[in-house]
Amino acid sequence: MIERGLSKVSSRVTVQDGVYEQLRHALMWGQFEPEQVTTISSLAAEFGTSHMPVREALRRLAAEKGLEISRSGSARVPAVSRERLDDLCRARKAIEGLATKLAATRMTAEDIALCLRLAKEHETLGKQGQVYDMLRKNQEFHFAIYERSGSEVLPQMIETLWLRLGPYMRILSDLVVRQINEGTIHPYSTYHYEMIEAFKAGEAERAGELMVKDIDSTQVLLQEMCPA
């Protein structure tokens, strides 16, 4: 069983948002299996809350297409398919490539230093076999870029795409675990370092192209494991 790291939510003021945010990130980081079914009761017990905040969180996540709600009220993680993967990645490349180009024109030396630190931490976690922490650090790296795009809209759109990509991240994490057990370390950070060099050189167009290549490389890996 995957340890999702969901923690008790106790404050009456923040309980609803706390449940929603934790579930959203757990889905985004691939901590639920594709087509996994979970119930309001089981999640409420895990969070230590009543049913109401869990029910509301599931409703919000279903509206974002991160979950599917059955008539009984249980929640199901969407199934994966190659067609859906390609559709998501097509949107990701368009939006995240644009956000990266915009960010490249606004990057300060401190911003670039942050990106470099996150890229190194991401690489180190991968070599240590800490797959879920590596995926979280990968998200930190990407959003450190998108949040510097100067756009209020783009990071929000990208978050929604990443939420819908969650079941594929679960598949990816299983692949990385197998690779590590077999002694194979995939160079997942290559494009990260190349992007940082593009930021340093002020090459916005190239930075955007490298982000697209980064998404492409993950898409290719996942296509082989998704049903047509």
VMD Tcl script that draws the C-alpha trace (Angstrom):
set ca {
  {0.00 0.00 0.00}
  {1.27 3.45 -0.92}
  {1.96 5.73 2.03}
  {0.25 8.91 0.88}
  {1.34 10.99 3.85}
  {-2.16 12.32 4.48}
  {-2.27 13.96 7.90}
  {-5.00 14.80 10.39}
  {-6.83 18.07 9.73}
  {-8.13 19.64 12.92}
  {-8.78 23.37 12.47}
  {-12.48 24.04 11.84}
  {-11.61 27.10 9.77}
  {-9.23 25.33 7.37}
  {-10.42 21.72 7.49}
  {-12.23 21.76 4.13}
  {-9.35 23.42 2.27}
  {-6.83 21.23 4.09}
  {-8.51 18.02 2.95}
  {-8.84 19.34 -0.60}
  {-5.20 20.47 -0.87}
  {-3.79 17.24 0.53}
  {-5.92 15.06 -1.74}
  {-5.14 17.24 -4.74}
  {-1.40 16.94 -4.21}
  {-1.61 13.20 -3.52}
  {-3.41 12.75 -6.84}
  {-0.99 15.05 -8.65}
  {2.06 13.17 -7.33}
  {0.70 9.81 -8.46}
  {-0.06 8.42 -5.03}
  {-3.29 6.79 -6.20}
  {-3.49 3.95 -8.72}
  {-5.35 4.49 -12.01}
  {-8.98 3.38 -11.52}
  {-8.47 3.09 -7.74}
  {-11.73 3.51 -5.83}
  {-11.87 5.21 -2.46}
  {-14.75 6.09 -0.19}
  {-15.74 9.13 1.81}
  {-15.70 7.04 5.00}
  {-12.18 5.72 4.50}
  {-10.78 9.15 3.66}
  {-12.59 10.79 6.57}
  {-11.02 8.21 8.91}
  {-7.58 8.85 7.40}
  {-7.94 12.62 7.82}
  {-9.66 12.38 11.19}
  {-12.57 14.53 10.02}
  {-16.30 14.23 9.47}
  {-17.65 13.20 6.08}
  {-18.63 16.72 5.01}
  {-15.18 18.21 4.20}
  {-14.17 15.04 2.38}
  {-17.37 15.03 0.33}
  {-16.79 18.68 -0.64}
  {-13.14 18.02 -1.54}
  {-14.13 15.11 -3.77}
  {-16.78 17.27 -5.45}
  {-14.19 19.98 -6.19}
  {-11.68 17.45 -7.52}
  {-14.33 15.86 -9.73}
  {-15.12 19.30 -11.17}
  {-11.42 19.57 -12.09}
  {-11.54 16.09 -13.70}
  {-9.08 14.74 -11.14}
  {-11.62 12.17 -9.91}
  {-14.86 10.56 -11.03}
  {-17.74 10.28 -8.54}
  {-20.13 7.32 -8.68}
  {-23.80 7.36 -7.76}
  {-22.92 5.72 -4.44}
  {-20.64 8.65 -3.62}
  {-17.37 6.75 -3.88}
  {-14.54 8.33 -5.87}
  {-12.60 6.70 -8.67}
  {-9.27 7.74 -10.14}
  {-9.66 8.05 -13.94}
  {-8.40 5.27 -16.18}
  {-5.36 5.85 -18.37}
  {-5.19 5.60 -22.14}
  {-2.70 6.61 -24.79}
  {-5.24 8.90 -26.44}
  {-5.88 10.77 -23.17}
  {-2.16 10.95 -22.40}
  {-1.39 12.44 -25.81}
  {-4.21 14.97 -25.43}
  {-2.92 16.09 -22.02}
  {0.67 16.31 -23.24}
  {-0.36 18.32 -26.30}
  {-1.95 20.88 -24.00}
  {1.00 20.76 -21.59}
  {3.53 21.46 -24.32}
  {1.56 24.45 -25.61}
  {0.90 26.05 -22.22}
  {4.05 25.08 -20.31}
  {6.27 25.97 -23.25}
  {4.70 29.42 -23.33}
  {5.00 29.87 -19.55}
  {8.68 28.92 -19.74}
  {9.41 31.40 -22.52}
  {7.73 34.18 -20.56}
  {9.60 33.21 -17.39}
  {12.94 33.22 -19.21}
  {12.55 36.93 -19.91}
  {12.00 37.65 -16.21}
  {14.50 35.36 -14.50}
  {16.82 37.02 -11.99}
  {20.12 35.55 -10.79}
  {18.34 34.46 -7.60}
  {15.58 32.75 -9.60}
  {18.14 30.85 -11.66}
  {20.02 29.83 -8.51}
  {16.77 28.45 -7.07}
  {16.09 26.46 -10.24}
  {19.60 25.04 -10.14}
  {19.22 23.99 -6.50}
  {15.90 22.27 -7.24}
  {17.35 20.52 -10.30}
  {20.24 19.16 -8.22}
  {17.92 18.01 -5.44}
  {15.69 16.32 -8.02}
  {18.67 14.50 -9.51}
  {20.00 13.43 -6.09}
  {16.63 12.04 -4.98}
  {16.45 10.01 -8.20}
  {19.88 8.51 -7.62}
  {18.91 7.67 -4.05}
  {15.81 5.86 -5.25}
  {13.41 8.21 -3.41}
  {10.91 8.16 -6.24}
  {7.95 10.01 -4.72}
  {10.17 12.73 -3.26}
  {11.81 13.00 -6.69}
  {8.41 13.54 -8.35}
  {7.53 16.23 -5.83}
  {10.86 17.96 -6.41}
  {10.26 17.78 -10.16}
  {6.98 19.62 -9.62}
  {8.75 22.23 -7.50}
  {11.27 22.80 -10.28}
  {8.61 23.21 -12.95}
  {6.41 25.54 -10.94}
  {9.39 27.63 -9.83}
  {9.60 28.45 -13.54}
  {5.89 28.85 -14.30}
  {5.31 31.12 -11.31}
  {7.88 33.52 -12.76}
  {6.03 33.80 -16.07}
  {4.26 36.98 -14.93}
  {0.93 35.32 -15.70}
  {-1.80 34.70 -13.14}
  {-3.69 32.40 -15.48}
  {-1.01 30.03 -16.84}
  {0.15 28.45 -13.53}
  {-3.48 27.76 -12.58}
  {-4.14 26.09 -15.93}
  {-0.96 24.05 -15.62}
  {-1.91 22.85 -12.13}
  {-5.19 21.51 -13.49}
  {-3.35 19.65 -16.25}
  {-0.95 18.16 -13.72}
  {-3.88 17.02 -11.59}
  {-5.34 15.17 -14.57}
  {-1.90 13.71 -15.28}
  {-1.79 12.15 -11.79}
  {-2.66 8.55 -12.82}
  {0.15 8.67 -15.38}
  {2.59 9.87 -12.71}
  {1.65 6.75 -10.76}
  {2.62 4.63 -13.77}
  {5.82 6.62 -14.17}
  {6.77 6.13 -10.51}
  {6.33 2.35 -10.91}
  {8.60 2.45 -13.97}
  {11.29 4.44 -12.15}
  {11.19 2.02 -9.20}
  {11.72 -0.91 -11.59}
  {14.57 0.89 -13.35}
  {16.30 1.65 -10.05}
  {15.90 -1.97 -8.89}
  {17.48 -3.08 -12.16}
  {20.38 -0.67 -11.63}
  {19.30 1.75 -14.35}
  {19.36 5.48 -13.61}
  {17.50 7.45 -16.28}
  {18.86 11.00 -16.86}
  {15.58 12.70 -15.97}
  {17.33 15.99 -15.11}
  {19.10 16.54 -18.44}
  {16.62 19.06 -19.84}
  {16.38 20.80 -16.47}
  {20.07 21.71 -16.59}
  {19.85 22.74 -20.25}
  {16.92 25.03 -19.42}
  {18.95 26.67 -16.69}
  {21.73 27.36 -19.19}
  {19.15 28.91 -21.53}
  {17.91 31.11 -18.67}
  {21.46 32.27 -17.99}
  {21.95 33.13 -21.66}
  {18.59 34.90 -21.90}
  {17.46 32.47 -24.63}
  {13.71 32.48 -24.03}
  {12.77 30.63 -27.22}
  {15.26 27.85 -26.51}
  {14.09 27.56 -22.91}
  {10.53 26.99 -24.13}
  {11.70 24.40 -26.65}
  {13.60 22.53 -23.94}
  {10.52 22.43 -21.73}
  {8.60 20.88 -24.63}
  {11.39 18.29 -25.04}
  {11.22 17.53 -21.31}
  {7.49 16.83 -21.59}
  {8.08 14.83 -24.79}
  {10.58 12.55 -23.07}
  {8.10 11.68 -20.32}
  {5.30 11.20 -22.85}
  {7.35 8.68 -24.83}
  {8.08 6.65 -21.69}
  {4.40 6.61 -20.72}
  {3.03 5.81 -24.19}
  {4.53 2.33 -24.06}
  {2.67 1.56 -20.81}
  {-0.73 2.98 -21.74}
  {-3.42 0.95 -23.53}
  {-4.17 2.25 -27.00}
}
mol new
graphics top color blue
foreach p $ca { graphics top sphere $p radius 0.5 }
foreach p [lrange $ca 0 end-1] q [lrange $ca 1 end] { graphics top cylinder $p $q radius 0.2 }
display resetview
